[in-house]
């Protein structure tokens, strides 16, 4: 299992468009992937799950993966979040 903390950089957080990019990236990996905010964990491959966390800019989240490509998955998703989703 691989876990990394990351601060959401873009001002509006993970609203519909950035959340869609995040989910598309998560679905590129075989590992099970979750996003955790304040003890609440959701499937990172689920749009409704990610949106339900209400992640806004400046929020710290954990990206957790478990599987054959867990390290690559976490590193890739952390890089995407740190990029601010090109906003």
N, CA, C and O atoms as CSV, one atom per row, in Angstrom:
chain,resi,resn,atom,element,x,y,z
A,1,UNK,N,N,0.854,-1.186,0.000
A,1,UNK,CA,C,0.000,0.000,0.000
A,1,UNK,C,C,0.891,1.237,0.000
A,1,UNK,O,O,1.894,1.294,0.711
A,2,UNK,N,N,0.516,2.219,-0.800
A,2,UNK,CA,C,1.270,3.460,-0.935
A,2,UNK,C,C,0.339,4.634,-0.611
A,2,UNK,O,O,-0.785,4.698,-1.107
A,3,UNK,N,N,0.820,5.562,0.227
A,3,UNK,CA,C,0.014,6.721,0.627
A,3,UNK,C,C,0.853,7.981,0.503
A,3,UNK,O,O,2.014,7.999,0.909
A,4,UNK,N,N,0.272,9.033,-0.054
A,4,UNK,CA,C,0.934,10.347,-0.108
A,4,UNK,C,C,-0.067,11.437,0.191
A,4,UNK,O,O,-1.213,11.391,-0.256
A,5,UNK,N,N,0.381,12.421,0.954
A,5,UNK,CA,C,-0.432,13.608,1.225
A,5,UNK,C,C,-0.119,14.644,0.152
A,5,UNK,O,O,1.022,14.771,-0.291
A,6,UNK,N,N,-1.149,15.386,-0.259
A,6,UNK,CA,C,-0.949,16.439,-1.251
A,6,UNK,C,C,-1.934,17.573,-0.964
A,6,UNK,O,O,-3.066,17.339,-0.542
A,7,UNK,N,N,-1.480,18.800,-1.200
A,7,UNK,CA,C,-2.326,19.978,-1.032
A,7,UNK,C,C,-2.943,20.319,-2.388
A,7,UNK,O,O,-2.234,20.430,-3.388
A,8,UNK,N,N,-4.257,20.484,-2.415
A,8,UNK,CA,C,-4.953,20.834,-3.658
A,8,UNK,C,C,-4.593,22.284,-3.989
A,8,UNK,O,O,-4.868,23.193,-3.206
A,9,UNK,N,N,-3.978,22.490,-5.152
A,9,UNK,CA,C,-3.417,23.792,-5.522
A,9,UNK,C,C,-4.414,24.735,-6.184
A,9,UNK,O,O,-4.417,25.934,-5.908
A,10,UNK,N,N,-5.260,24.195,-7.057
A,10,UNK,CA,C,-6.144,25.093,-7.799
A,10,UNK,C,C,-7.199,25.694,-6.871
A,10,UNK,O,O,-7.640,25.061,-5.911
A,11,UNK,N,N,-7.583,26.906,-7.173
A,11,UNK,CA,C,-8.419,27.707,-6.278
A,11,UNK,C,C,-9.770,27.078,-5.978
A,11,UNK,O,O,-10.222,27.118,-4.834
A,12,UNK,N,N,-10.421,26.504,-6.971
A,12,UNK,CA,C,-11.768,25.984,-6.768
A,12,UNK,C,C,-11.788,24.522,-6.324
A,12,UNK,O,O,-12.855,23.991,-6.018
A,13,UNK,N,N,-10.633,23.865,-6.283
A,13,UNK,CA,C,-10.579,22.492,-5.801
A,13,UNK,C,C,-10.982,21.477,-6.846
A,13,UNK,O,O,-10.852,21.715,-8.047
A,14,UNK,N,N,-11.479,20.333,-6.373
A,14,UNK,CA,C,-11.870,19.246,-7.282
A,14,UNK,C,C,-13.355,19.341,-7.611
A,14,UNK,O,O,-14.159,18.526,-7.159
A,15,UNK,N,N,-13.704,20.348,-8.405
A,15,UNK,CA,C,-15.078,20.436,-8.909
A,15,UNK,C,C,-15.161,19.565,-10.154
A,15,UNK,O,O,-14.227,18.812,-10.432
A,16,UNK,N,N,-16.228,19.642,-10.896
A,16,UNK,CA,C,-16.530,18.677,-11.957
A,16,UNK,C,C,-15.399,18.445,-12.964
A,16,UNK,O,O,-15.028,17.296,-13.204
A,17,UNK,N,N,-14.846,19.502,-13.556
A,17,UNK,CA,C,-13.840,19.300,-14.604
A,17,UNK,C,C,-12.541,18.711,-14.058
A,17,UNK,O,O,-12.081,17.699,-14.588
A,18,UNK,N,N,-11.923,19.298,-13.018
A,18,UNK,CA,C,-10.708,18.681,-12.490
A,18,UNK,C,C,-10.953,17.276,-11.912
A,18,UNK,O,O,-10.092,16.403,-12.019
A,19,UNK,N,N,-12.107,17.064,-11.311
A,19,UNK,CA,C,-12.420,15.740,-10.770
A,19,UNK,C,C,-12.487,14.717,-11.899
A,19,UNK,O,O,-12.055,13.577,-11.733
A,20,UNK,N,N,-13.023,15.120,-13.036
A,20,UNK,CA,C,-13.092,14.225,-14.194
A,20,UNK,C,C,-11.687,13.856,-14.669
A,20,UNK,O,O,-11.418,12.691,-14.964
A,21,UNK,N,N,-10.783,14.848,-14.745
A,21,UNK,CA,C,-9.391,14.568,-15.130
A,21,UNK,C,C,-8.752,13.602,-14.133
A,21,UNK,O,O,-8.046,12.671,-14.522
A,22,UNK,N,N,-9.008,13.833,-12.845
A,22,UNK,CA,C,-8.445,13.008,-11.782
A,22,UNK,C,C,-8.921,11.554,-11.922
A,22,UNK,O,O,-8.126,10.621,-11.815
A,23,UNK,N,N,-10.199,11.381,-12.157
A,23,UNK,CA,C,-10.791,10.039,-12.276
A,23,UNK,C,C,-10.288,9.326,-13.529
A,23,UNK,O,O,-10.010,8.127,-13.498
A,24,UNK,N,N,-10.173,10.066,-14.630
A,24,UNK,CA,C,-9.645,9.468,-15.853
A,24,UNK,C,C,-8.224,8.964,-15.633
A,24,UNK,O,O,-7.869,7.878,-16.090
A,25,UNK,N,N,-7.408,9.760,-14.928
A,25,UNK,CA,C,-6.036,9.353,-14.638
A,25,UNK,C,C,-6.036,8.133,-13.716
A,25,UNK,O,O,-5.272,7.195,-13.941
A,26,UNK,N,N,-6.875,8.131,-12.688
A,26,UNK,CA,C,-6.946,7.005,-11.748
A,26,UNK,C,C,-7.336,5.718,-12.471
A,26,UNK,O,O,-6.838,4.643,-12.136
A,27,UNK,N,N,-8.213,5.821,-13.452
A,27,UNK,CA,C,-8.675,4.643,-14.182
A,27,UNK,C,C,-7.631,4.058,-15.128
A,27,UNK,O,O,-7.844,2.988,-15.700
A,28,UNK,N,N,-6.501,4.753,-15.298
A,28,UNK,CA,C,-5.419,4.225,-16.126
A,28,UNK,C,C,-4.632,3.133,-15.396
A,28,UNK,O,O,-3.823,2.433,-16.004
A,29,UNK,N,N,-4.874,2.992,-14.087
A,29,UNK,CA,C,-4.096,2.065,-13.274
A,29,UNK,C,C,-4.936,0.878,-12.813
A,29,UNK,O,O,-6.152,0.981,-12.654
A,30,UNK,N,N,-4.259,-0.253,-12.604
A,30,UNK,CA,C,-4.933,-1.473,-12.155
A,30,UNK,C,C,-5.203,-1.450,-10.650
A,30,UNK,O,O,-6.150,-2.080,-10.178
A,31,UNK,N,N,-4.378,-0.730,-9.900
A,31,UNK,CA,C,-4.488,-0.703,-8.444
A,31,UNK,C,C,-5.826,-0.134,-7.987
A,31,UNK,O,O,-6.472,0.635,-8.699
A,32,UNK,N,N,-6.223,-0.532,-6.785
A,32,UNK,CA,C,-7.351,0.123,-6.123
A,32,UNK,C,C,-6.831,1.452,-5.593
A,32,UNK,O,O,-5.775,1.500,-4.963
A,33,UNK,N,N,-7.568,2.528,-5.846
A,33,UNK,CA,C,-7.109,3.862,-5.459
A,33,UNK,C,C,-8.220,4.573,-4.703
A,33,UNK,O,O,-9.389,4.512,-5.085
A,34,UNK,N,N,-7.836,5.249,-3.622
A,34,UNK,CA,C,-8.786,5.996,-2.817
A,34,UNK,C,C,-8.275,7.409,-2.578
A,34,UNK,O,O,-7.074,7.670,-2.628
A,35,UNK,N,N,-9.210,8.311,-2.318
A,35,UNK,CA,C,-8.894,9.672,-1.880
A,35,UNK,C,C,-9.482,9.810,-0.482
A,35,UNK,O,O,-10.622,9.418,-0.231
A,36,UNK,N,N,-8.691,10.370,0.417
A,36,UNK,CA,C,-9.152,10.528,1.796
A,36,UNK,C,C,-9.028,11.983,2.217
A,36,UNK,O,O,-7.994,12.620,2.016
A,37,UNK,N,N,-10.099,12.494,2.805
A,37,UNK,CA,C,-10.128,13.853,3.355
A,37,UNK,C,C,-10.770,13.767,4.729
A,37,UNK,O,O,-11.916,13.338,4.864
A,38,UNK,N,N,-10.030,14.175,5.738
A,38,UNK,CA,C,-10.548,14.192,7.114
A,38,UNK,C,C,-11.227,12.883,7.496
A,38,UNK,O,O,-12.396,12.883,7.883
A,39,UNK,N,N,-10.519,11.790,7.395
A,39,UNK,CA,C,-11.007,10.466,7.812
A,39,UNK,C,C,-12.115,9.896,6.930
A,39,UNK,O,O,-12.653,8.833,7.242
A,40,UNK,N,N,-12.467,10.565,5.849
A,40,UNK,CA,C,-13.497,10.049,4.935
A,40,UNK,C,C,-12.801,9.586,3.666
A,40,UNK,O,O,-12.105,10.364,3.014
A,41,UNK,N,N,-12.986,8.326,3.318
A,41,UNK,CA,C,-12.295,7.737,2.176
A,41,UNK,C,C,-13.295,7.329,1.104
A,41,UNK,O,O,-14.322,6.715,1.393
A,42,UNK,N,N,-12.973,7.690,-0.164
A,42,UNK,CA,C,-13.827,7.314,-1.292
A,42,UNK,C,C,-12.972,6.716,-2.407
A,42,UNK,O,O,-11.758,6.913,-2.462
A,43,UNK,N,N,-13.630,5.993,-3.278
A,43,UNK,CA,C,-12.989,5.398,-4.446
A,43,UNK,C,C,-12.575,6.525,-5.397
A,43,UNK,O,O,-13.414,7.321,-5.818
A,44,UNK,N,N,-11.296,6.591,-5.731
A,44,UNK,CA,C,-10.782,7.641,-6.617
A,44,UNK,C,C,-11.224,7.451,-8.066
A,44,UNK,O,O,-11.004,8.326,-8.903
A,45,UNK,N,N,-11.840,6.321,-8.359
A,45,UNK,CA,C,-12.316,6.059,-9.719
A,45,UNK,C,C,-13.805,6.359,-9.861
A,45,UNK,O,O,-14.410,6.046,-10.886
A,46,UNK,N,N,-14.394,6.966,-8.832
A,46,UNK,CA,C,-15.821,7.280,-8.814
A,46,UNK,C,C,-16.034,8.793,-8.787
A,46,UNK,O,O,-15.634,9.459,-7.832
A,47,UNK,N,N,-16.662,9.337,-9.829
A,47,UNK,CA,C,-16.905,10.776,-9.885
A,47,UNK,C,C,-17.755,11.241,-8.707
A,47,UNK,O,O,-17.424,12.230,-8.053
A,48,UNK,N,N,-18.846,10.534,-8.435
A,48,UNK,CA,C,-19.706,10.940,-7.315
A,48,UNK,C,C,-18.969,10.861,-5.990
A,48,UNK,O,O,-19.148,11.717,-5.123
A,49,UNK,N,N,-18.147,9.844,-5.831
A,49,UNK,CA,C,-17.372,9.713,-4.599
A,49,UNK,C,C,-16.435,10.887,-4.389
A,49,UNK,O,O,-16.410,11.487,-3.314
A,50,UNK,N,N,-15.664,11.215,-5.418
A,50,UNK,CA,C,-14.702,12.318,-5.317
A,50,UNK,C,C,-15.432,13.646,-5.095
A,50,UNK,O,O,-15.024,14.442,-4.249
A,51,UNK,N,N,-16.499,13.887,-5.846
A,51,UNK,CA,C,-17.245,15.139,-5.680
A,51,UNK,C,C,-17.878,15.232,-4.290
A,51,UNK,O,O,-18.013,16.324,-3.740
A,52,UNK,N,N,-18.265,14.089,-3.727
A,52,UNK,CA,C,-18.923,14.097,-2.418
A,52,UNK,C,C,-18.006,14.566,-1.294
A,52,UNK,O,O,-18.483,14.961,-0.230
A,53,UNK,N,N,-16.698,14.527,-1.521
A,53,UNK,CA,C,-15.768,14.990,-0.491
A,53,UNK,C,C,-15.754,16.515,-0.377
A,53,UNK,O,O,-15.321,17.052,0.643
A,54,UNK,N,N,-16.219,17.212,-1.404
A,54,UNK,CA,C,-16.245,18.675,-1.363
A,54,UNK,C,C,-14.860,19.275,-1.197
A,54,UNK,O,O,-14.660,20.149,-0.353
A,55,UNK,N,N,-13.911,18.823,-1.983
A,55,UNK,CA,C,-12.520,19.263,-1.863
A,55,UNK,C,C,-12.361,20.634,-2.507
A,55,UNK,O,O,-12.609,20.795,-3.702
A,56,UNK,N,N,-11.953,21.614,-1.723
A,56,UNK,CA,C,-11.730,22.977,-2.212
A,56,UNK,C,C,-10.233,23.270,-2.210
A,56,UNK,O,O,-9.447,22.522,-1.631
A,57,UNK,N,N,-9.846,24.366,-2.863
A,57,UNK,CA,C,-8.448,24.761,-2.905
A,57,UNK,C,C,-7.889,24.940,-1.503
A,57,UNK,O,O,-8.565,25.453,-0.611
A,58,UNK,N,N,-6.640,24.508,-1.319
A,58,UNK,CA,C,-5.993,24.617,-0.023
A,58,UNK,C,C,-6.272,23.455,0.910
A,58,UNK,O,O,-5.790,23.447,2.043
A,59,UNK,N,N,-7.037,22.477,0.461
A,59,UNK,CA,C,-7.358,21.298,1.265
A,59,UNK,C,C,-6.254,20.253,1.100
A,59,UNK,O,O,-5.771,20.027,-0.010
A,60,UNK,N,N,-5.867,19.632,2.179
A,60,UNK,CA,C,-4.907,18.530,2.095
A,60,UNK,C,C,-5.668,17.219,2.012
A,60,UNK,O,O,-6.584,16.967,2.795
A,61,UNK,N,N,-5.279,16.392,1.056
A,61,UNK,CA,C,-5.908,15.083,0.879
A,61,UNK,C,C,-4.827,14.008,0.880
A,61,UNK,O,O,-3.650,14.291,0.652
A,62,UNK,N,N,-5.239,12.788,1.135
A,62,UNK,CA,C,-4.356,11.628,1.003
A,62,UNK,C,C,-4.777,10.869,-0.242
A,62,UNK,O,O,-5.966,10.663,-0.485
A,63,UNK,N,N,-3.795,10.456,-1.025
A,63,UNK,CA,C,-4.048,9.584,-2.166
A,63,UNK,C,C,-3.444,8.232,-1.804
A,63,UNK,O,O,-2.256,8.132,-1.496
A,64,UNK,N,N,-4.271,7.202,-1.844
A,64,UNK,CA,C,-3.891,5.878,-1.365
A,64,UNK,C,C,-4.108,4.879,-2.498
A,64,UNK,O,O,-5.150,4.886,-3.154
A,65,UNK,N,N,-3.120,4.025,-2.719
A,65,UNK,CA,C,-3.262,2.997,-3.754
A,65,UNK,C,C,-2.739,1.671,-3.223
A,65,UNK,O,O,-1.815,1.626,-2.410
A,66,UNK,N,N,-3.347,0.602,-3.698
A,66,UNK,CA,C,-2.939,-0.737,-3.310
A,66,UNK,C,C,-3.057,-1.634,-4.534
A,66,UNK,O,O,-4.151,-1.839,-5.060
A,67,UNK,N,N,-1.928,-2.166,-4.984
A,67,UNK,CA,C,-1.946,-3.046,-6.151
A,67,UNK,C,C,-0.603,-3.064,-6.850
A,67,UNK,O,O,0.389,-2.549,-6.333
A,68,UNK,N,N,-0.582,-3.655,-8.019
A,68,UNK,CA,C,0.673,-3.892,-8.735
A,68,UNK,C,C,1.365,-2.613,-9.203
A,68,UNK,O,O,2.591,-2.584,-9.318
A,69,UNK,N,N,0.603,-1.565,-9.473
A,69,UNK,CA,C,1.197,-0.308,-9.956
A,69,UNK,C,C,0.907,0.850,-8.985
A,69,UNK,O,O,0.747,1.996,-9.405
A,70,UNK,N,N,0.842,0.531,-7.679
A,70,UNK,CA,C,0.436,1.517,-6.668
A,70,UNK,C,C,1.347,2.740,-6.616
A,70,UNK,O,O,0.854,3.864,-6.522
A,71,UNK,N,N,2.667,2.547,-6.676
A,71,UNK,CA,C,3.591,3.678,-6.574
A,71,UNK,C,C,3.424,4.615,-7.763
A,71,UNK,O,O,3.361,5.833,-7.594
A,72,UNK,N,N,3.353,4.054,-8.955
A,72,UNK,CA,C,3.179,4.851,-10.172
A,72,UNK,C,C,1.843,5.600,-10.131
A,72,UNK,O,O,1.765,6.764,-10.524
A,73,UNK,N,N,0.804,4.927,-9.657
A,73,UNK,CA,C,-0.525,5.545,-9.583
A,73,UNK,C,C,-0.515,6.749,-8.648
A,73,UNK,O,O,-0.989,7.825,-9.012
A,74,UNK,N,N,0.019,6.571,-7.455
A,74,UNK,CA,C,0.054,7.667,-6.478
A,74,UNK,C,C,0.904,8.817,-6.991
A,74,UNK,O,O,0.489,9.974,-6.915
A,75,UNK,N,N,2.088,8.519,-7.513
A,75,UNK,CA,C,2.969,9.579,-8.023
A,75,UNK,C,C,2.300,10.364,-9.147
A,75,UNK,O,O,2.400,11.590,-9.193
A,76,UNK,N,N,1.625,9.670,-10.043
A,76,UNK,CA,C,0.964,10.310,-11.177
A,76,UNK,C,C,-0.189,11.212,-10.714
A,76,UNK,O,O,-0.344,12.328,-11.210
A,77,UNK,N,N,-0.994,10.727,-9.767
A,77,UNK,CA,C,-2.129,11.520,-9.276
A,77,UNK,C,C,-1.666,12.699,-8.434
A,77,UNK,O,O,-2.268,13.771,-8.496
A,78,UNK,N,N,-0.612,12.523,-7.651
A,78,UNK,CA,C,-0.056,13.638,-6.877
A,78,UNK,C,C,0.451,14.721,-7.831
A,78,UNK,O,O,0.206,15.906,-7.607
A,79,UNK,N,N,1.154,14.324,-8.888
A,79,UNK,CA,C,1.656,15.288,-9.871
A,79,UNK,C,C,0.501,16.045,-10.528
A,79,UNK,O,O,0.599,17.251,-10.750
A,80,UNK,N,N,-0.586,15.348,-10.837
A,80,UNK,CA,C,-1.749,15.992,-11.446
A,80,UNK,C,C,-2.353,17.026,-10.497
A,80,UNK,O,O,-2.662,18.141,-10.918
A,81,UNK,N,N,-2.523,16.673,-9.233
A,81,UNK,CA,C,-3.094,17.604,-8.253
A,81,UNK,C,C,-2.160,18.800,-8.062
A,81,UNK,O,O,-2.620,19.941,-8.013
A,82,UNK,N,N,-0.844,18.546,-7.952
A,82,UNK,CA,C,0.120,19.640,-7.760
A,82,UNK,C,C,0.184,20.577,-8.953
A,82,UNK,O,O,0.542,21.745,-8.801
A,83,UNK,N,N,-0.158,20.085,-10.139
A,83,UNK,CA,C,-0.129,20.924,-11.346
A,83,UNK,C,C,-1.270,21.942,-11.358
A,83,UNK,O,O,-1.256,22.881,-12.154
A,84,UNK,N,N,-2.252,21.759,-10.481
A,84,UNK,CA,C,-3.414,22.654,-10.456
A,84,UNK,C,C,-4.382,22.374,-11.585
A,84,UNK,O,O,-5.250,23.199,-11.871
A,85,UNK,N,N,-4.249,21.220,-12.239
A,85,UNK,CA,C,-5.156,20.831,-13.335
A,85,UNK,C,C,-5.143,21.854,-14.464
A,85,UNK,O,O,-6.131,22.008,-15.182
A,86,UNK,N,N,-4.022,22.551,-14.619
A,86,UNK,CA,C,-3.844,23.546,-15.690
A,86,UNK,C,C,-4.903,24.646,-15.653
A,86,UNK,O,O,-5.332,25.139,-16.696
A,87,UNK,N,N,-5.318,25.025,-14.448
A,87,UNK,CA,C,-6.313,26.093,-14.332
A,87,UNK,C,C,-5.651,27.393,-13.949
A,87,UNK,O,O,-6.328,28.411,-13.803
